[in-house]
């Protein structure tokens, strides 16, 4: 499978929801493929359970959509338990916008960036935790449904020029 290239912009300079979401989805896919890393949409951004231990099978690095961006774009160590408010306003507002987008709150995401959007809020299937080595079929289905909904949202944002 070919890896998509990331947009050539700095996170704090992104002013389009489509560019922000595309960057985040690429970062999330890369994060998920890393050893001992898993998606946890109920997580507090980016963390490990034991801050004194290295990332391992028993102490995986967990991240939500914005947390994956913190890890991949901002090189934030998970042991620091970062939050968007730890960054300047330009970065923080984009991380908070991603948090809204992952739940389908498009209008609130646009408000975080200080822009207007014609794209309406929508239902996004709930996504909990997911690891690519997952054996439980219901978790695989949950991940596929969430990813499909996010890709559809991305297409709509691009189509609206947003």
ZIGIJO-V803092 format. One record per residue. RES is the residue in one letter. SS is DSSP state (A for helix, B for strand, O for the rest). PHI is phi in whole degrees, -180 to 180 (999 if undefined). BURIAL is # if it has 24 or more other ideal C-beta (glycine too) atoms within 12 Angstrom, else .. Layout:
res = (RES/RES)
ss = (SS/SS)
phi = (PHI/PHI)
burial = (BURIAL/BURIAL)
This chain:
res = (X/X/X/X/X/X/X/X/X/X/X/X/X/X/X/X/X/X/X/X/X/X/X/X/X/X/X/X/X/X/X/X/X/X/X/X/X/X/X/X/X/X/X/X/X/X/X/X/X/X/X/X/X/X/X/X/X/X/X/X/X/X/X/X/X/X/X/X/X/X/X/X/X/X/X/X/X/X/X/X/X/X/X/X/X/X/X/X/X/X/X/X/X/X/X/X/X/X/X/X/X/X/X/X/X/X/X/X/X/X/X/X/X/X/X/X/X/X/X/X/X/X/X/X/X/X/X/X/X/X/X/X/X/X/X/X/X/X/X/X/X/X/X/X/X/X/X/X/X/X/X/X/X/X/X/X/X/X/X/X/X/X)
ss = (O/O/O/O/O/O/O/O/O/O/A/A/A/O/O/O/A/A/A/A/A/A/A/A/A/A/A/A/A/A/A/A/A/O/O/O/B/B/B/B/O/O/O/O/O/B/B/O/O/O/O/O/O/O/O/O/O/O/O/O/B/B/B/O/A/A/A/A/A/A/A/A/A/O/O/O/O/A/A/A/O/O/O/A/A/A/O/O/A/A/A/A/A/A/A/A/A/A/A/A/A/O/O/O/O/A/A/A/A/A/A/A/A/O/O/O/O/O/O/O/O/O/O/O/O/O/O/O/B/B/O/O/O/O/O/O/A/A/A/A/A/A/A/A/A/A/A/A/A/A/A/A/A/A/A/A/A/A/A/O/O/O)
phi = (999/-73/-91/-70/-87/-80/-58/-90/-138/-85/-52/-69/-104/-73/-122/-122/-63/-65/-67/-63/-67/-63/-58/-65/-67/-67/-62/-63/-64/-68/-60/-63/-79/-77/-64/63/-124/-144/-83/-142/-70/-96/-76/-89/64/-151/-164/-126/-68/-114/-68/-92/-107/-70/-64/-155/-57/-86/-138/-71/-85/-116/-152/-91/-59/-68/-64/-64/-67/-57/-70/-82/-91/-103/51/-84/-73/-63/-65/-83/44/-72/-133/-55/-67/-75/-109/-67/-57/-61/-75/-56/-64/-73/-66/-67/-63/-63/-61/-71/-62/-64/-103/90/-86/-65/-63/-67/-61/-63/-60/-62/-91/73/-125/-104/-141/-92/-76/-86/-62/-152/-80/-117/-56/-64/-126/-97/-102/-154/-128/-57/-88/-54/-98/-78/-62/-65/-72/-63/-65/-61/-64/-61/-64/-65/-63/-63/-65/-69/-66/-65/-61/-60/-61/-66/-63/-64/-62/-87/72/-112)
burial = (././././././././././#/././#/#/#/#/#/#/#/#/#/#/#/#/#/#/#/#/#/#/#/././././#/#/#/#/#/./#/./#/#/#/#/././././././#/././././#/#/#/#/#/#/#/#/#/#/#/#/#/#/#/./#/./#/./././#/./#/././#/./././#/#/#/#/#/#/#/#/#/#/#/#/#/#/#/#/./#/#/#/./#/#/./#/./#/./#/././././#/././#/./#/#/#/./././././././#/./././#/././#/#/./#/#/././#/#/./#/#/././././#)
